[in-house]
Protein backbone atom coordinates (compact mmCIF):
# COMPACT_ATOMS: atom_id res chain seq x y z
CA UNK A 1 0.00 0.00 0.00
CA UNK A 2 1.28 3.49 -0.88
CA UNK A 3 1.78 5.15 2.50
CA UNK A 4 4.36 7.68 3.64
CA UNK A 5 5.04 7.10 7.33
CA UNK A 6 7.70 9.77 7.91
CA UNK A 7 5.82 12.93 6.99
CA UNK A 8 2.72 14.57 8.38
CA UNK A 9 -0.42 12.44 8.14
CA UNK A 10 -2.26 15.06 6.07
CA UNK A 11 0.52 15.10 3.48
CA UNK A 12 0.49 11.30 3.57
CA UNK A 13 -3.23 11.30 2.76
CA UNK A 14 -2.81 13.84 -0.03
CA UNK A 15 0.16 11.97 -1.56
CA UNK A 16 -1.72 8.66 -1.47
CA UNK A 17 -4.85 10.14 -3.07
CA UNK A 18 -2.80 11.94 -5.71
CA UNK A 19 -0.82 8.80 -6.56
CA UNK A 20 -3.98 6.71 -7.04
CA UNK A 21 -5.63 9.42 -9.13
CA UNK A 22 -2.55 10.10 -11.27
CA UNK A 23 -1.86 6.39 -11.82
CA UNK A 24 -5.47 5.76 -12.88
CA UNK A 25 -5.36 8.77 -15.21
CA UNK A 26 -2.11 7.61 -16.84
CA UNK A 27 -3.44 4.07 -17.30
CA UNK A 28 -6.60 5.48 -18.88
CA UNK A 29 -4.68 7.88 -21.14
CA UNK A 30 -1.36 6.17 -21.95
CA UNK A 31 -0.99 8.34 -25.06
CA UNK A 32 -0.36 11.36 -22.82
CA UNK A 33 2.62 9.78 -21.06
CA UNK A 34 6.16 10.49 -22.33
CA UNK A 35 7.06 8.26 -25.28
CA UNK A 36 9.65 5.55 -24.63
CA UNK A 37 11.37 3.06 -26.95
CA UNK A 38 9.57 -0.23 -27.38
CA UNK A 39 12.72 -2.06 -26.35
CA UNK A 40 15.24 -1.20 -23.68
CA UNK A 41 15.51 -0.92 -19.95
CA UNK A 42 12.17 -0.30 -18.26
CA UNK A 43 12.01 2.60 -15.77
CA UNK A 44 12.45 1.53 -12.16
CA UNK A 45 10.12 4.27 -10.92
CA UNK A 46 6.76 5.03 -12.51
CA UNK A 47 5.58 8.38 -13.86
CA UNK A 48 2.89 8.59 -11.17
CA UNK A 49 5.47 8.04 -8.42
CA UNK A 50 7.73 10.75 -9.86
CA UNK A 51 4.84 13.19 -10.03
CA UNK A 52 4.00 12.52 -6.37
CA UNK A 53 7.68 12.97 -5.45
CA UNK A 54 7.71 16.33 -7.22
CA UNK A 55 4.60 17.47 -5.33
CA UNK A 56 6.07 16.34 -1.99
CA UNK A 57 9.26 18.25 -2.83
CA UNK A 58 7.25 21.38 -3.57
CA UNK A 59 4.93 21.22 -0.57
CA UNK A 60 7.79 20.60 1.86
CA UNK A 61 9.51 23.74 0.60
CA UNK A 62 12.61 22.21 -1.01
CA UNK A 63 14.21 24.53 -3.58
CA UNK A 64 17.19 22.23 -4.26
CA UNK A 65 16.59 18.91 -6.00
CA UNK A 66 19.83 17.48 -4.62
CA UNK A 67 18.77 18.21 -1.05
CA UNK A 68 15.33 16.74 -1.64
CA UNK A 69 16.79 13.54 -3.11
CA UNK A 70 19.01 13.15 -0.04
CA UNK A 71 15.94 13.66 2.15
CA UNK A 72 13.84 11.23 0.09
CA UNK A 73 16.47 8.48 0.16
CA UNK A 74 16.68 8.78 3.92
CA UNK A 75 13.04 9.35 4.83
CA UNK A 76 10.97 7.97 1.94
CA UNK A 77 12.91 4.84 0.98
CA UNK A 78 10.21 2.54 2.37
CA UNK A 79 7.71 3.96 -0.13
CA UNK A 80 10.02 4.75 -3.05
CA UNK A 81 12.60 1.91 -3.18
CA UNK A 82 14.30 3.50 -6.17
CA UNK A 83 14.92 7.23 -6.47
CA UNK A 84 17.03 8.39 -9.44
CA UNK A 85 20.20 10.43 -9.17
CA UNK A 86 19.59 14.18 -9.48
CA UNK A 87 20.36 14.42 -13.25
CA UNK A 88 17.98 11.55 -14.03
CA UNK A 89 15.34 12.90 -11.63
CA UNK A 90 15.55 16.33 -13.27
CA UNK A 91 15.32 14.88 -16.79
CA UNK A 92 12.30 12.74 -15.94
CA UNK A 93 10.55 15.68 -14.26
CA UNK A 94 11.09 17.88 -17.33
CA UNK A 95 9.77 15.12 -19.59
CA UNK A 96 6.66 14.87 -17.40
CA UNK A 97 5.74 18.56 -17.73
CA UNK A 98 3.05 18.03 -20.35
CA UNK A 99 1.56 15.07 -18.48
CA UNK A 100 1.44 17.13 -15.26
CA UNK A 101 -0.52 19.79 -17.16
CA UNK A 102 -3.12 17.19 -18.13
CA UNK A 103 -3.34 15.87 -14.56
CA UNK A 104 -3.75 19.43 -13.28
CA UNK A 105 -6.69 19.87 -15.66
CA UNK A 106 -8.14 16.53 -14.57
CA UNK A 107 -7.99 17.50 -10.87
CA UNK A 108 -9.52 20.92 -11.58
CA UNK A 109 -12.36 19.35 -13.58
CA UNK A 110 -13.08 16.87 -10.79
CA UNK A 111 -13.73 19.68 -8.32
CA UNK A 112 -16.32 21.43 -10.46
CA UNK A 113 -14.84 24.78 -9.35
CA UNK A 114 -14.02 25.76 -12.94
CA UNK A 115 -17.72 26.52 -13.30
CA UNK A 116 -17.36 29.60 -11.07
CA UNK A 117 -18.97 32.68 -12.65
CA UNK A 118 -15.96 34.87 -11.83
CA UNK A 119 -12.32 34.34 -12.75
CA UNK A 120 -9.40 36.64 -11.97
CA UNK A 121 -6.31 37.34 -14.09
CA UNK A 122 -2.93 38.97 -13.56
CA UNK A 123 0.78 38.38 -14.11
CA UNK A 124 3.78 38.27 -11.80
CA UNK A 125 7.54 38.43 -12.37
CA UNK A 126 9.56 35.21 -12.35
CA UNK A 127 13.10 36.44 -11.83
CA UNK A 128 15.80 34.31 -13.45
CA UNK A 129 19.02 36.20 -12.65
CA UNK A 130 20.41 39.35 -11.12
CA UNK A 131 24.05 39.74 -12.09
CA UNK A 132 25.09 40.96 -15.51
CA UNK A 133 27.28 37.86 -15.92
CA UNK A 134 24.27 35.62 -15.38
CA UNK A 135 22.32 37.53 -18.02
CA UNK A 136 25.16 37.24 -20.52
CA UNK A 137 25.81 33.52 -19.96
CA UNK A 138 22.27 32.25 -19.33
CA UNK A 139 20.73 29.62 -21.60
CA UNK A 140 17.52 31.64 -21.40
CA UNK A 141 19.00 34.65 -23.16
CA UNK A 142 16.70 35.60 -26.02
CA UNK A 143 13.55 34.56 -24.16
CA UNK A 144 14.08 35.99 -20.69
CA UNK A 145 14.41 39.77 -20.78
CA UNK A 146 14.42 42.90 -18.67
CA UNK A 147 11.04 44.09 -17.48
CA UNK A 148 9.46 46.36 -14.91
CA UNK A 149 7.24 45.32 -12.01
CA UNK A 150 5.01 48.28 -11.14
CA UNK A 151 3.61 46.70 -7.97
CA UNK A 152 7.13 46.38 -6.51
CA UNK A 153 8.59 49.42 -8.30
CA UNK A 154 11.59 47.49 -9.57
CA UNK A 155 13.22 46.23 -12.74
CA UNK A 156 14.01 42.53 -13.10
CA UNK A 157 15.47 40.11 -15.61
CA UNK A 158 13.47 37.02 -16.34
CA UNK A 159 9.98 35.90 -17.31
CA UNK A 160 6.36 36.57 -16.42
CA UNK A 161 3.83 34.07 -15.18
CA UNK A 162 0.36 34.99 -16.43
CA UNK A 163 -2.43 33.25 -14.55
CA UNK A 164 -6.19 32.97 -14.83
CA UNK A 165 -7.69 31.40 -11.71
CA UNK A 166 -10.97 30.94 -9.91
CA UNK A 167 -11.66 32.96 -6.77
CA UNK A 168 -10.59 29.90 -4.79
CA UNK A 169 -7.17 30.04 -6.46
CA UNK A 170 -7.64 27.04 -8.75
CA UNK A 171 -5.58 27.61 -11.94
CA UNK A 172 -7.70 27.83 -15.08
CA UNK A 173 -5.01 28.82 -17.56
CA UNK A 174 -1.44 30.06 -17.46
CA UNK A 175 1.36 31.23 -19.71
CA UNK A 176 5.09 31.78 -19.23
CA UNK A 177 6.32 34.65 -21.38
CA UNK A 178 9.08 37.19 -21.66
CA UNK A 179 9.02 40.01 -19.14
CA UNK A 180 7.68 42.55 -21.67
CA UNK A 181 4.89 40.46 -23.19
CA UNK A 182 1.54 42.22 -23.62
CA UNK A 183 -0.77 41.06 -20.82
CA UNK A 184 -3.85 41.68 -22.94
CA UNK A 185 -2.77 39.55 -25.89
CA UNK A 186 -1.59 36.86 -23.48
CA UNK A 187 -5.01 36.80 -21.80
CA UNK A 188 -6.72 36.12 -25.14
CA UNK A 189 -4.23 33.34 -25.88
CA UNK A 190 -4.85 31.75 -22.47
CA UNK A 191 -8.61 31.80 -22.96
CA UNK A 192 -8.23 30.25 -26.42
CA UNK A 193 -6.10 27.47 -24.93
CA UNK A 194 -8.19 27.01 -21.76
CA UNK A 195 -8.68 23.31 -20.86
CA UNK A 196 -12.44 23.84 -20.65
CA UNK A 197 -14.64 25.93 -22.95
CA UNK A 198 -15.10 29.44 -21.61
CA UNK A 199 -18.85 29.67 -20.88
CA UNK A 200 -20.93 32.53 -22.20
CA UNK A 201 -21.42 35.17 -19.54
CA UNK A 202 -18.12 34.43 -17.81
CA UNK A 203 -16.81 37.40 -15.79
CA UNK A 204 -13.08 38.10 -15.62
CA UNK A 205 -11.64 40.59 -13.15
CA UNK A 206 -8.40 42.35 -13.97
CA UNK A 207 -6.36 45.44 -13.12
CA UNK A 208 -5.99 48.67 -15.08
CA UNK A 209 -3.37 47.16 -17.36
CA UNK A 210 -5.99 45.09 -19.15
CA UNK A 211 -7.48 48.07 -20.96
CA UNK A 212 -8.23 48.67 -24.61
CA UNK A 213 -11.29 48.80 -26.80
CA UNK A 214 -9.97 46.00 -28.99
CA UNK A 215 -9.54 43.69 -25.97
CA UNK A 216 -13.07 44.27 -24.72
CA UNK A 217 -14.47 43.74 -28.20
CA UNK A 218 -12.65 40.41 -28.50
CA UNK A 219 -13.86 39.32 -25.07
CA UNK A 220 -17.43 40.46 -25.70
CA UNK A 221 -17.48 38.55 -28.97
CA UNK A 222 -16.59 35.45 -26.95
CA UNK A 223 -19.30 36.14 -24.40
CA UNK A 224 -16.86 37.25 -21.70
CA UNK A 225 -17.38 40.34 -19.54
CA UNK A 226 -14.28 42.19 -18.33
CA UNK A 227 -14.42 44.06 -15.01
CA UNK A 228 -11.49 46.33 -14.23
CA UNK A 229 -10.87 49.66 -12.49
CA UNK A 230 -11.38 52.77 -14.60
CA UNK A 231 -8.21 54.45 -15.79
CA UNK A 232 -7.58 58.13 -15.21
CA UNK A 233 -9.99 60.15 -17.33
CA UNK A 234 -12.35 57.23 -17.94
CA UNK A 235 -15.97 57.29 -16.90
CA UNK A 236 -17.06 54.94 -14.14
CA UNK A 237 -17.20 51.35 -15.32
CA UNK A 238 -19.82 48.67 -14.51
CA UNK A 239 -19.06 46.17 -11.75
CA UNK A 240 -16.98 48.64 -9.72
CA UNK A 241 -18.51 47.49 -6.42
CA UNK A 242 -17.19 43.93 -7.01
CA UNK A 243 -13.56 44.99 -7.38
CA UNK A 244 -12.71 45.88 -3.80
CA UNK A 245 -13.76 42.57 -2.15
CA UNK A 246 -12.69 40.25 -4.98
CA UNK A 247 -9.94 41.83 -7.11
CA UNK A 248 -7.10 41.10 -4.68
CA UNK A 249 -7.78 37.35 -4.74
CA UNK A 250 -5.26 36.90 -7.56
CA UNK A 251 -2.60 38.69 -5.51
CA UNK A 252 -3.15 36.24 -2.65
CA UNK A 253 -2.83 33.34 -5.10
CA UNK A 254 0.54 34.70 -6.28
CA UNK A 255 1.51 35.14 -2.63
CA UNK A 256 0.78 31.46 -2.03
CA UNK A 257 2.85 30.45 -5.07
CA UNK A 258 5.78 32.62 -4.00
CA UNK A 259 5.61 32.62 -0.22
CA UNK A 260 4.67 28.97 0.41
CA UNK A 261 5.52 27.13 -2.82
CA UNK A 262 8.80 28.91 -3.57
CA UNK A 263 8.06 30.13 -7.09
CA UNK A 264 10.76 32.80 -6.90
CA UNK A 265 13.34 30.22 -5.76
CA UNK A 266 12.67 27.93 -8.72
CA UNK A 267 16.37 27.39 -9.54
CA UNK A 268 15.73 26.74 -13.24
CA UNK A 269 18.55 27.53 -15.66
CA UNK A 270 16.80 26.68 -18.92
CA UNK A 271 13.34 27.42 -20.30
CA UNK A 272 12.27 23.78 -19.92
CA UNK A 273 13.65 23.73 -16.37
CA UNK A 274 11.75 26.85 -15.32
CA UNK A 275 8.57 25.60 -17.00
CA UNK A 276 8.84 22.22 -15.26
CA UNK A 277 9.25 23.81 -11.83
CA UNK A 278 6.45 26.28 -12.47
CA UNK A 279 4.03 23.53 -13.54
CA UNK A 280 4.98 21.50 -10.46
CA UNK A 281 3.98 24.43 -8.25
CA UNK A 282 0.71 24.97 -10.10
CA UNK A 283 -0.02 21.23 -9.87
CA UNK A 284 0.77 21.28 -6.14
CA UNK A 285 -1.67 24.17 -5.66
CA UNK A 286 -4.32 22.38 -7.73
CA UNK A 287 -3.78 19.14 -5.81
CA UNK A 288 -4.20 20.89 -2.46
CA UNK A 289 -7.41 22.63 -3.56
CA UNK A 290 -8.69 19.36 -5.06
CA UNK A 291 -7.93 17.41 -1.89
CA UNK A 292 -9.36 20.08 0.44
CA UNK A 293 -12.50 20.23 -1.69
CA UNK A 294 -12.83 16.43 -1.70
CA UNK A 295 -12.40 16.19 2.08
CA UNK A 296 -14.71 19.11 2.82
CA UNK A 297 -12.16 21.54 4.27
CA UNK A 298 -13.45 25.09 4.90
CA UNK A 299 -10.47 26.89 3.26
CA UNK A 300 -9.64 25.32 -0.10
CA UNK A 301 -6.30 27.07 -0.69
CA UNK A 302 -4.83 26.36 2.74
CA UNK A 303 -1.44 24.60 2.57
CA UNK A 304 -0.87 24.59 6.33
CA UNK A 305 -1.76 20.93 6.76
CA UNK A 306 0.69 19.78 4.07
CA UNK A 307 3.86 21.85 4.38
CA UNK A 308 5.53 19.95 7.24
C-alpha positions, 0 to 999 in steps of 0.5 A: 500500500502506498503510504508515507510514514515519515511525513505529516499524516495530512501530506500522507493522505494527499500523496496517497490520493494523488498517486492513485488518481494520477496512476489511474489517469495515466493508465486510462490515457497512456498516449499522454505519457512520455514516449519511450522506446519499445525495447530497452531498460524499463524505468524503475520508478513510474511516472505517477510516483515521480509526479507525487515525489515532485509534489512532496518536494514542492509542498515541503519547501525544497528549492534544491533537487539534490537536497530533496533527493538526499531527504527522500532516500533517507526518509521515503525509501520505504515507499520509493525503493528507487529514487534516481540520481539528481540528473535523471530525476531532473530529466524525468521531471522535465519530460513529465511537464506536459503530463502534469498539465493534463493531470492538473486539468483533470484535478480541476475538472473533478472539483467542479470549481471551474464553473465559477462565474468569476475568474481573476487574471494577472501576471507576476515576475519570475526572476531568473538572474540578477548579475550581468554575468548571469544575463550574458551567460544564461541559456535563457538569453533571447527569451528571458528579458528585462522588465518592470514590475510596477507593484514592486517598483523594480526592474528585473530580468526574467519571465512573467507568469500569467495566470487565470484562476478561480476565486478559490485560487484554482488555476484555469489557464497560465502562460510563461512569457518574456518580461515585456509580453503584452498582458492583454494579448496573453489573456486572449491566448490563455482563454483560447487554450483554456482546458475547458470551454469558456462559458458565455457570460463568464466574468473576468476581473483584472487590473488597469493594465488590461485596458483597450477597446480591442480587448473588450471587443474580443472578449465580448465577442466570446461572451466574456465580460471584463471588469477592471478599475477605470483608468484616469480620465475614464468614466465609471465602469460597470461592476466597480462594487465587485472589485474591492472585495474580490480583485485582490484574490489573484494577488493572494494566489501569487503570494501562495505560489511565491511565499509557500511554494517557492516560485521565486526560488525555482532554480531553473537555468533553462526554459524547460527547467523553469517551465517544469518547476512552475508547472509543479507548483501549479499542480501542487496548488491544484492538488491541495485545492482538489484534496481540500475540496474532496475532504470538505475543508473550509479553506480550499487554498490552505497549505498549512496541513501539508507543508511539514 
